[in-house]
Amino acid sequence: MPPEAENTPKRRKRKPKLGDTRHLFAALREHLASGTASLADFAKLVAEGLATDASVIYVARAGEQLELAATQGLNVQAVGHTRLRVGEGIVGMVAASGDIMNLADAQNHPLYAYRAEIGEENMASMLAVPVKRAGRTLGVIGAMSREPRVYAPLEVEALATVAMLLAEILAKAGATNMGEEGFSETLPRRYPGHVLSAGIARGKILPYGATAPIARLLTDDPETELKRLDIAVEEANKSLDGLMAGILPGGNAPRDVLEAYRMVAQSSGWLSQVRDAINDGLTAETAVDKVARNLRERMRRIADPYLRERLADIEDMVGRLMVALGGMAPKPERADGYILLVRRLGPADLLDWHSRGIAGVAIEEASPSGHAAILARALGLPALQVDRGAVEAAQEDDPALLDAEGGTLILRPEPEVLQVYDRALEARSVRAAALAAYRDLPAVTKDGTEICLMLNVGLAMELDQLEKTGADGIGLYRTEIAALAAGGIPDVAGQAAEYGRVLDRANGKKVQFRTLDLGADKLLPGETSMGEENPAMGWRSLRVALDRPAILRRQLRALLLGAQGRPLSVMFPMVATVEEFRTARDLLEAEAARIRPAPERLEAGTMLEVPSLLFQLPGLLAEADFISVGTNDLMQFLFAADRGTPALSDRYDTLSAPVLELLEKLVTCCQEAGVPLSVCGEAAGRPLDALAFAALGITTLSMSGNAILPVKAVLVEADLTKLRPVLRELRRAGAAGGSIREPLAVWAREHNLAI
């Protein structure tokens, strides 16, 4: 009989109705309440509740095996004897892939694996659903019918819900023989990733965001559960109200934006699904968890970043509800030495976790240019962006290694791997002690070239690095980081106090304040994306400031007030035209005319990140007091390569012909105009890159604190007069556009430079 035969009157009788699903859940609840529920009961109730001819339950066993643990309608003598390897047959493939398979003619499917002892010869169609919990496949549950047919969506949904309930039971089964251990949970697992903040951490895993096993799965009192849901929604509303109250008037996150977030997060669509599931007999937390799982699966299939952001809003609300319902634990008071494993993380959360003592963090959804990554580097906290699935696969207290240098998270590492990393950590300690000797040495090369090494910072807590590293000043103070961490832009007085403290701590050393660089990947809490296809090239940084001049003028006024007559350097980001820079500078000078005491010296400079400025250098050099090359953004715009895309992160090199030629010409132009030039960004903090920049004539470099001493150690041992002809020859050899990184590294090692 063809699949469309299910539309005939006979098939319609076989289709479960909503009442059938409730009856199935009610029967399951009765068996669970009795305390005597078995897998055989589950199999029988599934076959009866879905009106199928047979059902099977396979559970995970050691050695990547699936064992038939229960059946209804087939040969019960096969229970405990029939086994399939993971990936073998339809059941094995469902376990391996984690996907549902709905087959009208299962026996003729190429994956079908025949087992004579089961007695399934007369079964044509099969619906197989993985039994998963916290990322582990605990087994597979299936329904079979003699007649060929595709199971209806309601049937699929019902069996998926039963699988979820079964997973919770298996997960709480303790030392029973029900396969609760899942696949490979005691074996090492490696998750590749991309470095957000360099370092190595060894400790226990603290996964946050995955739900704990739910104590009550089913209910016979939906009204009470609906009231619990309403109370949880009300608590979530109060937390959102608190967020709104924390956004000050005039900030970049007006109330209507947060109201839009609330509308998305509490849209009737997904909350109505939760209420429907409760009416079917699920408890409130089980219903929320069920809908959340469906949402996450949808999120992984959506390519559009704007739509993903909307689903992320909903998932955030899911987390709030689960905490309110007791289905997700709140943050622990202390997390000393733990490696935090999360799906996504904002700057305020990162600061919170850091204060609780974490040793490192692995994030599923992050980019090296995001504010969480920037903040992790500022804190000296090892951080890694890892592949999806790690959060659900890890168990709390799993031993782990976070290699945020090699780009790997290792769960349950083998003893020999631990020994290798212990030796690496010991070597790092020795290296750190050796680098400390360079702290008080001037950054002067062997040929007498003086190099100014500056810090990139964004928080007051980072200012200690001025003394710890012996840096010459602050080449980039990211004013937006404090706003991101606080959840809003302070008023003029609050900003002025912050900037004054920074200058106090600098104690006369130069500080270059960059105006607010918001937009793209740096959104204030509650801000929503504009849905731009390329936000990094969209409405961000100075473009936002010029369109909202009141915000920019307040910040400029705060900078002038905070200076209290001291020298002040202000740097504008994401400048694309001389006219934009001139407009911003005019606003600065207008505010300066109103402030007393006036700064002893007022400088206005620009980040050079947008390639269009390279074609306007005469006009720019006539206007700007200094230029700082922002290598992070310049590289992505120069090569049309999104720096937040992991697949492109290592594809284009600062030590390639286009970049080196660009920098050399820029050095010449700036020297002729008498305009100071610096290089700022990740590249400046790489010793080999810094060596090449110095040889080109760039004598001011600005970088993160942990890069200062390694860069200084290389520069003070280098003779640039010997390097320059070598660099020219290497550039000629790589003139087709190739990188000179490898041959330059060989030269550096031959001259005993610690690259």
C-alpha positions in Angstrom: 0.0 0.0 0.0 1.5 3.4 -1.0 2.3 6.0 1.7 -0.6 8.2 0.6 -2.9 5.4 1.7 -2.7 6.8 5.2 -5.3 9.4 4.0 -7.9 6.6 3.5 -10.5 6.1 6.1 -8.7 3.0 7.3 -5.4 4.9 7.8 -7.2 7.8 9.4 -8.2 5.4 12.2 -4.6 4.6 12.7 -3.5 8.2 13.0 -3.2 9.3 16.7 -5.2 12.2 17.8 -4.3 14.7 20.5 -6.4 12.7 22.9 -4.4 9.6 22.1 -1.2 11.4 23.0 -2.6 12.5 26.3 -3.8 8.9 26.9 -0.3 7.7 26.1 1.3 10.2 28.5 -1.3 9.4 31.2 -0.5 5.7 30.9 3.2 6.4 31.1 2.6 8.6 34.2 0.6 5.8 35.9 3.4 3.3 35.3 6.1 5.7 36.5 4.1 6.6 39.6 3.9 2.9 40.4 7.6 2.6 40.6 7.6 -0.6 38.7 7.8 0.7 35.1 10.1 -1.3 32.9 11.3 -0.9 29.3 8.9 -3.6 28.3 6.1 -1.4 29.6 7.4 1.5 27.6 7.5 -0.6 24.4 3.9 -1.9 25.0 2.5 1.6 25.7 4.2 3.0 22.6 2.7 0.3 20.4 -0.7 0.7 21.9 -0.7 4.5 22.1 0.5 5.0 18.5 -1.6 2.1 17.2 1.5 0.5 15.6 2.1 -3.3 15.0 5.4 -3.4 16.9 7.8 -1.3 18.9 11.5 -1.7 19.9 13.8 -0.2 22.4 17.6 -0.4 22.0 19.9 0.8 24.7 23.6 1.7 24.6 26.2 -0.8 25.8 29.9 -0.7 26.1 32.0 -0.8 23.0 29.7 1.3 20.8 27.0 -1.3 20.8 23.2 -1.2 20.8 21.3 -4.0 22.5 17.7 -4.8 22.0 16.3 -4.2 25.5 12.5 -4.4 24.9 10.0 -5.1 22.2 6.2 -5.3 21.7 4.9 -7.3 18.7 8.2 -9.0 17.9 10.1 -12.0 19.3 10.8 -11.2 23.0 13.4 -14.0 23.0 15.7 -11.7 21.1 15.8 -9.2 24.0 19.3 -9.2 25.5 20.7 -11.1 22.5 20.3 -8.9 19.4 23.0 -6.3 19.0 23.9 -3.7 16.4 27.0 -1.6 16.1 26.7 2.1 16.1 26.2 3.0 12.5 25.0 -0.4 11.5 21.4 -0.7 10.2 18.7 1.8 10.5 18.8 1.8 14.3 22.6 2.1 14.3 22.5 5.0 11.9 19.9 6.8 14.0 22.2 6.4 17.1 25.2 7.6 15.2 23.6 10.6 13.5 21.2 11.6 16.2 18.5 12.2 13.5 15.0 10.7 13.2 14.4 8.3 10.3 10.8 7.9 9.0 10.8 5.2 6.4 7.8 3.8 4.5 9.7 0.8 3.2 12.4 0.1 5.8 13.5 -3.3 4.6 14.4 -2.1 1.2 16.4 0.8 2.6 20.2 0.5 1.8 21.0 0.8 5.5 18.7 -2.0 6.6 20.4 -4.8 8.6 18.5 -8.1 8.8 18.4 -10.0 12.1 16.5 -13.2 11.8 15.9 -13.8 15.5 13.8 -10.6 15.9 11.0 -11.8 13.6 10.5 -8.4 11.9 10.0 -9.9 8.3 6.4 -8.7 8.1 7.2 -5.2 9.1 7.4 -2.7 6.3 7.5 0.9 7.7 9.6 2.1 10.6 9.9 5.3 12.6 13.2 5.4 14.6 14.0 8.2 17.1 17.3 8.6 19.1 17.0 8.6 22.9 19.4 11.4 23.8 20.3 13.2 27.1 22.9 16.0 27.5 24.4 15.2 24.1 24.7 11.5 24.7 22.8 8.9 22.8 21.4 6.5 25.3 19.6 4.3 22.8 16.9 4.3 20.1 13.2 3.8 20.2 11.2 2.7 17.2 7.7 2.0 16.0 6.9 -0.5 13.1 3.9 -1.2 11.0 3.1 -4.0 8.5 1.8 -1.6 5.9 4.1 0.8 4.1 3.4 4.3 5.3 5.1 7.5 6.3 4.4 8.3 9.9 2.4 11.6 10.4 4.1 14.6 12.1 1.9 14.1 15.1 3.1 10.5 15.5 6.7 11.6 15.1 6.2 14.3 17.7 4.6 11.9 20.1 7.4 9.3 19.8 10.1 12.0 20.1 8.4 13.1 23.4 8.4 9.5 24.6 12.1 9.3 23.7 12.8 12.4 25.8 11.0 10.9 28.8 12.8 7.7 28.4 16.1 9.5 28.2 15.4 11.2 31.6 14.6 7.8 33.1 17.7 6.2 31.7 19.9 9.2 32.9 18.6 8.8 36.5 18.7 5.0 36.4 21.9 4.9 38.5 23.6 1.5 38.6 20.9 -0.4 36.8 21.5 -2.3 33.6 19.6 0.1 31.4 22.4 1.6 29.4 22.5 4.9 31.2 26.2 5.3 30.5 25.6 6.1 26.8 28.4 6.1 24.2 32.0 6.9 25.0 31.3 9.1 28.0 34.3 7.7 29.8 36.6 8.0 26.7 38.5 11.1 25.8 36.9 13.5 23.4 38.6 16.3 21.5 36.8 19.4 20.2 38.8 21.5 17.8 38.4 25.2 18.0 39.7 28.7 17.4 41.8 30.6 19.9 40.0 33.6 21.5 42.6 34.3 24.2 45.9 32.4 24.4 46.8 30.2 27.3 46.5 26.6 28.7 44.2 25.6 31.5 43.8 22.3 33.3 40.9 21.6 35.5 37.4 20.2 35.8 34.6 21.1 33.4 31.7 23.3 34.5 29.1 23.1 31.7 26.5 25.9 32.1 23.4 26.1 30.0 22.5 22.4 29.7 19.5 21.3 31.7 19.8 18.9 34.7 17.8 15.7 34.7 14.2 16.7 35.4 12.7 15.3 38.6 9.1 15.2 37.4 8.4 14.4 33.8 4.6 14.0 33.7 1.7 15.5 35.5 -2.0 14.7 36.0 -2.6 18.3 36.9 -2.0 20.5 33.9 -3.7 23.5 35.5 -1.1 23.6 38.3 1.7 23.3 35.7 0.3 26.1 33.6 0.2 28.3 36.7 3.9 27.4 37.4 4.7 28.4 33.9 2.9 31.8 34.3 4.8 32.4 37.5 8.1 31.7 35.8 7.2 34.0 32.9 6.4 36.7 35.5 9.8 36.2 37.1 11.5 36.5 33.7 9.6 39.7 33.1 10.9 41.1 36.3 14.5 40.4 35.3 13.8 42.1 32.0 12.3 45.1 33.8 15.5 45.2 35.9 17.5 45.3 32.7 15.4 48.1 31.3 15.8 50.1 34.5 19.6 49.7 34.2 19.7 51.4 30.8 20.2 55.1 31.4 18.3 57.7 29.3 20.2 58.7 26.2 22.0 55.4 25.9 22.1 53.2 22.9 19.5 50.7 24.1 16.2 52.5 24.3 13.2 50.9 26.0 11.5 50.1 22.8 14.4 47.9 21.7 14.1 45.9 24.9 10.4 45.7 24.5 10.9 44.3 21.0 13.2 41.7 22.5 10.5 40.9 25.0 8.0 40.5 22.2 10.3 38.1 20.4 11.3 36.1 23.5 7.7 35.8 24.7 6.1 35.4 21.3 2.8 33.4 21.4 4.2 30.9 19.0 6.7 29.0 21.1 5.0 29.7 24.4 1.8 28.2 23.0 3.8 25.1 22.1 4.9 24.9 25.7 1.3 25.2 26.9 0.1 22.6 24.5 2.8 20.2 25.8 1.6 20.8 29.4 -2.0 20.2 28.4 -0.7 16.9 26.9 0.5 15.8 30.3 4.1 17.1 30.6 5.3 19.1 33.6 6.2 22.8 32.9 10.0 22.2 32.9 9.7 19.1 30.7 7.5 21.1 28.3 10.0 24.0 28.2 12.9 21.6 27.7 11.1 19.8 24.9 10.4 23.0 23.0 13.9 24.3 23.6 15.4 21.2 22.0 13.3 21.7 18.9 14.4 25.4 18.8 18.1 24.5 19.0 17.8 22.0 16.2 16.1 24.7 14.1 18.8 27.2 15.1 21.5 25.0 13.7 19.9 24.8 10.4 19.3 28.5 9.9 22.0 30.4 7.9 20.6 33.9 8.2 22.4 35.6 11.2 19.4 37.9 11.9 17.0 35.0 12.2 19.5 33.1 14.4 19.7 36.1 16.6 15.9 36.0 17.0 16.0 32.4 18.0 18.9 33.2 20.4 16.5 35.7 22.1 14.0 32.9 22.6 16.7 30.5 23.9 17.8 33.1 26.4 14.2 33.3 27.6 14.2 29.5 27.8 17.1 29.7 30.2 15.4 32.2 32.4 12.3 30.0 32.6 14.3 26.9 33.3 16.1 28.6 36.2 12.8 29.9 37.5 11.2 26.4 37.3 14.1 24.7 38.9 15.1 22.9 35.7 18.4 24.7 35.5 20.8 25.4 38.3 21.7 29.0 39.1 25.4 30.0 38.9 27.5 28.5 41.7 29.0 30.9 44.3 32.5 29.8 43.5 34.0 28.0 40.5 37.7 28.1 41.4 39.9 26.2 38.9 37.0 25.1 36.7 36.9 25.4 32.9 33.6 27.0 32.0 31.8 25.5 29.0 28.9 27.5 27.5 27.0 28.1 24.3 27.5 31.9 24.2 28.8 34.4 26.7 28.5 38.2 27.1 31.0 40.5 28.7 29.1 41.0 31.9 28.7 37.3 32.3 32.4 36.7 31.6 33.3 39.2 34.3 30.9 37.5 36.7 32.4 34.1 36.0 35.9 35.4 36.3 35.1 36.8 39.7 33.9 33.3 40.7 37.4 31.9 39.9 37.2 30.1 36.6 40.5 29.0 35.1 39.4 29.2 31.4 36.4 29.2 29.2 35.2 27.4 26.1 32.4 28.9 24.1 30.5 27.3 21.3 29.3 30.5 19.6 32.0 33.2 19.6 34.5 34.9 17.4 38.0 36.2 18.0 36.8 39.8 17.4 33.8 39.6 19.7 33.8 41.6 23.0 33.8 38.3 25.0 37.1 37.4 23.3 38.5 40.9 23.8 37.6 40.9 27.5 39.1 37.4 28.0 42.4 38.6 26.5 42.3 41.6 28.8 41.8 39.3 31.8 44.5 36.9 30.7 41.9 34.2 30.7 42.5 31.3 28.3 39.5 31.1 26.0 38.5 28.9 23.0 35.7 28.8 20.6 34.8 25.2 20.2 32.6 23.1 17.9 28.9 22.8 18.7 27.9 19.8 20.9 30.6 20.2 23.6 28.2 21.8 26.1 25.7 18.9 26.0 28.5 16.2 25.7 30.3 17.2 28.9 29.4 16.3 32.4 30.2 18.5 35.4 33.5 17.6 37.0 34.8 15.9 33.8 38.6 16.4 33.8 39.6 18.6 30.9 42.4 20.4 29.2 41.8 23.7 27.5 44.6 24.3 25.0 43.9 27.8 23.8 47.2 27.9 21.9 46.9 24.7 19.9 43.1 25.3 19.6 41.7 22.1 21.3 39.4 21.2 24.2 40.1 17.7 25.5 37.5 16.1 27.7 38.7 13.2 29.9 42.3 13.3 28.6 44.5 10.3 28.9 47.3 10.2 31.5 50.1 10.5 28.9 48.4 13.6 27.4 48.2 15.2 30.8 51.9 14.5 31.3 52.7 16.3 28.0 50.6 19.3 29.0 52.1 19.4 32.5 55.5 19.6 30.9 54.2 22.4 28.6 52.8 24.3 31.6 56.2 23.9 33.4 58.0 25.2 30.3 55.6 28.2 30.2 56.5 29.0 33.8 60.2 28.9 33.0 59.6 31.1 29.9 57.5 33.6 32.0 60.3 33.9 34.5 62.8 34.5 31.7 60.6 37.2 30.1 60.2 39.0 33.5 63.9 40.0 33.2 62.9 42.2 30.2 60.3 44.2 32.1 62.5 47.1 33.1 64.8 47.1 30.1 64.2 49.8 27.4 62.8 48.5 24.1 65.8 49.3 22.1 67.1 47.0 19.3 70.8 46.1 19.0 71.2 48.7 16.3 69.9 51.4 18.6 66.3 51.8 17.3 63.9 52.8 20.1 60.6 51.0 20.0 57.5 52.3 21.9 55.4 49.4 23.2 51.9 50.3 24.2 49.0 48.5 25.8 45.5 47.8 24.4 43.1 47.9 27.3 39.4 48.4 28.0 38.9 48.1 31.8 40.3 49.8 34.8 41.4 46.4 36.1 43.8 46.1 33.2 45.7 49.2 34.2 47.9 47.1 36.5 49.5 45.8 33.4 51.3 49.2 32.9 53.5 48.4 35.9 53.6 44.6 35.4 54.8 44.8 31.8 56.7 48.1 31.8 54.7 49.3 28.8 55.3 52.9 27.6 51.6 53.8 27.7 48.2 52.9 26.4 47.9 53.0 22.7 44.3 52.0 22.6 41.8 52.4 25.5 38.6 50.8 24.3 35.9 53.0 25.9 33.1 50.6 24.8 34.2 47.7 26.9 33.2 49.2 30.2 29.8 50.1 28.7 29.4 46.5 27.4 30.2 45.1 30.7 28.0 47.5 32.6 25.0 47.0 30.3 24.7 50.7 29.2 26.5 53.9 28.5 27.1 55.9 31.7 26.1 59.6 31.9 28.8 62.3 31.3 29.8 62.4 35.0 30.2 58.6 35.1 32.3 58.5 31.9 34.4 61.5 33.1 35.2 59.7 36.4 36.2 56.6 34.5 38.5 58.5 32.1 40.0 60.5 34.9 40.9 57.2 36.8 42.6 55.9 33.7 44.8 59.0 33.4 45.5 58.9 37.1 46.7 55.3 36.9 48.7 56.0 33.7 50.7 58.5 35.9 51.8 60.7 33.0 52.2 58.0 30.4 50.4 58.6 27.2 46.8 57.3 26.8 44.9 57.2 23.5 41.2 57.0 24.1 39.2 55.4 21.2 35.6 56.7 21.0 32.8 54.2 21.4 33.2 51.3 18.9 29.8 49.8 19.0 27.8 47.9 16.4 28.5 44.7 14.4 29.6 42.1 17.0 29.6 44.6 19.9 26.0 45.2 20.9 24.9 46.5 24.3 22.7 44.2 26.3 19.2 44.5 24.9 20.4 46.0 21.6 19.1 44.1 18.5 20.9 43.7 15.2 19.7 45.7 12.3 19.7 42.6 10.2 22.5 43.7 8.0 24.0 41.0 5.8 27.6 42.3 6.6 27.4 44.1 10.0 31.2 44.5 10.2 30.9 46.7 7.1 27.7 48.3 8.2 26.3 50.8 10.7 29.0 50.7 13.4 31.7 52.7 15.2 32.0 56.4 14.0 29.1 55.9 11.7 26.8 55.4 14.7 28.4 58.3 16.5 28.0 60.7 13.6 24.4 59.7 13.2 23.8 60.1 16.9 26.0 63.2 17.6 24.5 63.7 21.0 26.1 60.5 22.2 29.4 61.4 20.7 29.4 64.9 22.1 28.6 63.6 25.6 31.6 61.2 25.4 33.9 63.9 24.1 32.7 66.2 26.9 33.4 63.5 29.4 36.9 62.9 28.0 37.7 66.6 28.3 36.3 66.8 31.8 38.2 63.7 32.9 41.5 65.1 31.5 41.3 68.0 34.0 43.8 70.0 32.0 46.2 67.1 31.3 47.2 66.1 27.7 44.4 64.3 25.9 44.5 62.1 22.8 41.3 61.0 21.2 41.1 58.4 18.4 38.2 57.9 16.1 37.4 54.4 14.8 36.1 53.1 11.4 36.9 56.3 9.5 36.2 55.9 5.8 36.6 59.5 4.5 38.5 62.6 5.5 35.2 64.4 5.7 34.1 62.0 8.5 37.2 62.6 10.4 36.9 66.3 10.0 33.3 66.3 11.3 34.3 64.3 14.3 37.3 66.5 15.0 35.1 69.6 14.7 32.8 68.2 17.4 35.8 67.5 19.6 37.1 71.1 19.2 33.6 72.5 19.8 33.3 70.7 23.1 36.9 71.6 24.0 36.1 75.3 23.6 33.5 75.0 26.4 35.5 73.0 28.9 37.8 74.5 31.6 40.5 73.7 32.4 41.4 73.1 28.7 43.8 70.2 28.0 47.4 71.0 28.1 47.6 69.4 24.6 44.7 68.0 22.6 45.3 65.5 19.8 42.8 64.0 17.4 43.8 60.9 15.5 42.2 58.1 13.6 42.3 54.4 13.3 43.3 53.4 9.8 41.0 50.4 9.2 39.1 51.2 6.0 41.3 50.9 2.8 39.6 54.0 1.3 41.7 56.2 3.6 44.8 55.0 1.9 43.7 56.9 -1.2 43.1 60.1 0.8 46.4 60.3 2.6 47.4 63.8 1.8 44.1 65.2 3.1 44.1 62.9 6.1 47.7 63.7 7.1 46.8 67.4 6.9 44.1 66.9 9.4 45.1 64.1 11.8 47.6 64.4 14.7 48.4 60.7 14.6 47.4 57.5 12.8 47.0 54.0 14.2 46.7 51.1 11.8 44.0 48.8 13.1 45.3 45.5 11.7 42.2 43.4 12.7 39.7 45.4 10.6 42.1 46.4 7.9 43.0 42.8 7.1 39.4 41.8 6.8 38.5 44.7 4.5 41.7 44.5 2.5 41.2 40.8 1.7 37.3 40.8 1.8 37.6 38.1 4.5 35.3 38.3 7.6 37.6 37.9 10.6 34.8 36.3 12.5 34.7 33.4 10.1 36.9 30.6 11.5 37.5 29.1 8.0 39.1 32.3 6.9 41.0 33.2 10.1 44.4 31.8 8.9 43.9 32.3 5.2 45.4 35.8 4.8 48.6 36.9 6.4 49.8 40.3 7.6 53.3 39.2 6.5 52.3 39.0 2.8 53.2 41.3 0.0 50.0 43.4 -0.1 50.1 44.3 3.6 53.9 44.9 3.8 53.8 47.1 0.7 50.9 49.1 2.1 52.6 49.6 5.4 55.9 50.6 3.8 54.2 53.3 1.7 52.3 54.5 4.8 55.5 54.8 6.8 57.0 57.0 4.1 54.0 59.3 3.8 53.7 59.7 7.6 57.4 60.4 8.0 57.3 63.1 5.2 54.2 64.7 6.8 55.6 64.4 10.4 52.6 62.5 11.6 53.2 59.7 14.2 52.3 56.2 13.0 51.6 53.1 15.1 50.3 49.6 14.5 47.6 48.3 16.8 45.9 44.9 16.9 46.6 41.2 17.1 49.4 41.4 14.6 51.4 43.9 16.7 51.4 41.4 19.5 53.0 38.6 17.5 56.8 38.8 17.9 57.6 37.9 14.3 55.1 40.4 12.9 56.4 43.1 15.3 59.9 42.4 14.1 58.9 42.9 10.5 57.0 46.1 11.3 60.0 47.5 13.2 62.2 46.7 10.2 59.8 48.7 8.0 60.2 51.7 10.2 57.1 51.4 12.5 58.5 52.2 15.9 55.2 52.3 17.9 53.3 49.1 18.5 50.2 48.6 20.7 49.1 45.2 21.9 47.5 43.2 24.7 49.4 43.0 28.0 50.4 39.4 27.7 52.3 40.2 24.4 54.4 43.1 25.6 57.3 41.0 27.1 57.5 38.4 24.4 57.7 41.1 21.7 60.2 43.1 23.7 62.4 40.0 24.2 62.6 39.6 20.4 63.2 43.2 19.6 66.0 43.9 22.1 67.9 41.0 20.7 67.4 42.0 17.0 69.6 44.0 14.7 67.4 45.7 12.2 70.2 46.8 10.0 70.9 43.1 9.3 67.2 42.3 8.9 66.2 45.0 6.4 68.1 43.6 3.4 66.9 40.1 4.2 63.3 41.4 4.5 63.6 43.1 1.1 64.9 39.9 -0.5 62.1 37.8 1.1 59.5 40.3 -0.2 60.9 40.2 -3.7 60.7 36.4 -3.6 57.1 36.6 -2.3 56.0 39.4 -4.6 53.2 37.3 -6.1 51.3 37.8 -2.9 52.7 34.9 -0.8 53.5 35.2 2.9 57.1 35.5 4.1 56.3 34.2 7.5 58.1 30.9 7.3 61.4 32.1 5.8 61.4 35.1 8.2 60.9 32.7 11.1 63.8 30.6 9.9 66.0 33.7 9.8 64.9 34.7 13.3 65.7 31.3 14.7 69.1 31.3 13.0 69.8 34.5 14.8 68.7 33.1 18.2 65.5 35.2 18.4 62.8 33.6 20.6 60.0 33.5 18.0 
